[in-house]
């Protein structure tokens, strides 16, 4: 079964990208399963169901959605195999720019949008820099110059990635993205595989429920700012 992970910041249009591309596969006779990860709640499963796509939902609750994703993705793969799907597409929650939900040997897509600003690609970490395909949405809302500068900065951040311009309403770009997804390697298990990059980590009081502010309440892995020094 071919597996693809789709990640990106919040509200960039990940669900629209997946729906338009997955329905294209389904129309060609492929069996496609969707896994939707989110934080506290989601209605995206209704969007998938209305499109006729089978979907399961995982909500991370008070756990980091990136950590929750990695803890459950192998179980999702087993579900997809049991359902005899040809494709399994796992859409992550809207993640912070530092997150890294990409797995070695599994096709990785990062979705970003032109509205976030032309310098945003430089600010996104391994989620963008280590993706196989970068999908750029909402290009119809900005000027041609802004689109070109944004795409150029994406190439600077990840010179190896394939770049696909995507219109979330019309589905323009779905054919190109589908062609890339057809090249995804087949996977029968994720056990023993590794992330392409380590995730953000901290073991501090706030990780386990502390709400009080102040040095007396900060223990464990705490990183403090250095005032008067250049930002790094």
Secondary structure by P-SEA (a helix, b strand, c coil): cbbbbbbbcccccaaaaaaaaaaaaaaabbbbbbbbbbccccaaaaaaaaacccbbbbbbccccaaaaaaacaaaaaaaaaaacccbbbbbbccccccccccccccbbbbbbbcccccccccccccccccccbbbbcccccccaaaaaaaaaaaaaacccbbbbbbbcccccaaaaaaaaaaabbbbcccccccccccccccccccccccccccccccccbbbbbbcccccc
